Amino acid sequence: MPGLLLPGALAALAAILIPLVIHIARRTEERPIEFAALRWLRQKPRPKSRLQFDERLLLAARMLLLILLALWLAAPVLFGAGGTAPYVAVAPGVDVSRAGVVSDTAVADYSRTHWLAPGFPALSDDGPVAVGPLTSLLRQLDADLPADTPLVVVVPEVMDGADAERPRLSRRVEWRIVAGAAPVERAEPRPVPALSIRNDADHAGGLRYLRAAALAWQPVGRDADLEIDGIDAALPPVTRRLIWLGTGTLPPALLRWVESGGTALIGSKALFPDDVDRVVVWRDGLDRPLVEAARMGSGRLLHFTRRLAPAEMPELLEADFPVRLRAVLVPSTTRPTRVSAADHAPTTGARHFEPAPRDLRPWLAVLIGLVLLGERWLATRRNRGISP
């Protein structure tokens, strides 16, 4: 249904009087020509004058141009422009060439069939350029479509990009599951941490393993971003990761450093604070804890549960030790999102908000341009004395 966002702008329609006044003022003037036989007449005839409009096509073009400009200022929109044809959203991972994906759906063409991906691109065999969180995209699509538009969602048996709960939408969704699995989007690599180490003499033997791990984080041929100093040296900036290999109670300066946003991994002989809740973030093959972690202020405090020696921690000699240590120092912010499509079918009951109306001003601007070209063409013919 069409409407106007700024109906007050229609007051500009009064401007159509301008071309009327101009055409009346510039209409063709009648100049009387005296004939010799007329000068002897006693009563001179008075020509009858009446209002006439010359160049009517040019006048109509100018009036139409002003009407269109007034409508453009009034911001015309179209409410509920989605139509009642079913909208088919196909999740990445679905083979579109498989028979039966959309064959039994009441869609006459593929213009209403899109990928369930950012931007909702039209369906193609090449697949979408980008893959986003399916549940969030599903909620966005439900909010963008008119309330009476049926929605069909085709998903693979295994979905990726799901939230922690089933999506709740404002309409019933035809949830169609086909064989296949969503592609696993390649995770962004963890940033390489800049590492600082503070150690005493009792922990000097474990430095070799930490040096090797820091070097393994770097590309081939590049030195490790590693800084090593004594246990009493000044603490590094909080942007660097700190491994503090000392003994006994942690210095107050170190605790303040962690609370201000730093990440510190302390050795097994350091006393972990008792007044914080800790969780295990690294276990060995026998499910025994290797590293514990606790949140302190804006930072994280981690704790080796064993001494950095192969006899107590065989993981030091394993090939994945640098990867596991890096994962502890730079935790991932993502969480598993792969779920079974059958267990993630949307429910109903969410409130529906009318989608934003379609702006008609771009189409009106094209029409204004065409009328302006026509007006200029008519004006040029008039100036050349050519009758349209």
Disulfide bonds with the S-S distance in Angstrom:
none
